[in-house]
Amino acid sequence: ELEEQLVTKSKTLDELKQSLASNGSAEQTPAAQSFRIAELCEMKDSIVNQVAQLRASMQSVLEQWRAYDEIYAEVSLMTTRYLYCIDQCKPSGEEASLEALKKQVKTLQ
């Protein structure tokens, strides 16, 4: 959206250059007009560069978030599996006898 606005402003600036070149202005001298237009062009170029840097930075942040989401999903799945295993390893209401433990081992295998 910001890039689209910059394109629109660039077109407006170009139209202003053409208009001032053809018509001139009684309020300012041609040299003052040229200086002001050059100043505006420099400001526009600076903003375009800043937007390009921002875009690169945002792409990097987006890639990092994607990596985070993938790793988070993996860790969440592993945590769920471990909790399930821990729950399955708990002895059921029976006494922790050798037979009960053997049965539990078979169940887990």
C-alpha positions in Angstrom: 0.0 0.0 0.0 2.8 2.4 0.9 4.6 1.6 -2.4 1.4 2.3 -4.3 1.1 5.7 -2.5 4.7 6.4 -3.5 4.0 5.7 -7.1 1.0 8.0 -7.0 3.0 10.8 -5.4 5.8 10.3 -7.9 3.3 10.8 -10.7 2.0 13.9 -9.0 5.5 15.3 -8.7 6.2 14.6 -12.3 3.0 16.4 -13.3 4.1 19.3 -11.1 7.5 19.5 -12.8 5.8 19.6 -16.2 3.2 22.1 -15.1 5.9 24.5 -13.7 8.1 24.0 -16.7 5.4 25.0 -19.1 3.5 27.7 -17.0 5.9 29.0 -14.5 4.7 30.8 -11.4 4.4 34.5 -10.5 5.0 33.8 -6.8 8.4 32.1 -7.1 11.4 32.6 -9.5 12.2 29.7 -11.8 15.3 29.0 -9.9 13.4 28.7 -6.6 10.9 26.4 -8.2 13.6 24.2 -9.6 15.3 24.0 -6.2 12.1 23.1 -4.5 11.3 20.4 -7.1 14.8 19.0 -6.8 14.4 19.0 -3.0 11.0 17.1 -3.3 12.6 14.6 -5.7 15.4 13.9 -3.2 12.9 13.4 -0.4 10.9 11.0 -2.6 14.0 9.0 -3.4 15.0 8.8 0.2 11.5 7.5 1.1 11.6 5.0 -1.7 14.9 3.7 -0.3 13.5 3.6 3.2 10.5 1.6 2.0 12.8 -0.8 0.2 14.8 -1.3 3.4 11.6 -1.8 5.4 10.3 -4.3 2.9 13.6 -6.3 3.2 13.4 -6.1 6.9 9.8 -7.2 7.0 10.5 -10.2 4.7 13.2 -11.3 7.2 10.8 -11.0 10.1 8.2 -12.9 8.2 10.6 -15.7 7.5 11.6 -15.8 11.2 7.9 -16.0 12.2 7.3 -18.9 9.8 10.3 -20.7 11.2 9.0 -20.0 14.8 5.5 -21.4 13.9 7.0 -24.6 12.4 9.2 -25.2 15.4 6.4 -24.3 17.8 4.1 -26.8 16.1 6.8 -29.5 16.4 7.5 -28.8 20.0 3.8 -28.8 20.8 3.4 -32.2 19.2 6.4 -33.6 21.0 5.0 -32.2 24.3 1.7 -33.8 23.7 3.4 -37.2 22.9 5.5 -37.0 26.1 2.4 -36.2 28.2 0.6 -39.1 26.7 3.6 -41.4 27.4 3.8 -40.2 31.0 0.1 -40.7 31.4 0.4 -44.3 30.1 3.4 -45.1 32.3 1.4 -44.3 35.5 0.4 -47.4 37.3 -3.3 -47.9 37.2 -5.2 -48.1 40.5 -3.4 -51.5 41.1 -0.6 -52.1 43.5 2.8 -51.7 41.8 3.5 -55.4 41.8 5.9 -57.1 39.4 3.0 -58.6 37.4 1.3 -55.2 37.1 4.6 -53.6 35.9 5.1 -56.4 33.4 1.6 -55.9 32.1 2.3 -52.1 31.8 5.5 -52.8 29.9 3.6 -55.1 27.4 1.0 -52.4 27.0 3.6 -49.8 26.2 5.4 -52.0 23.8 
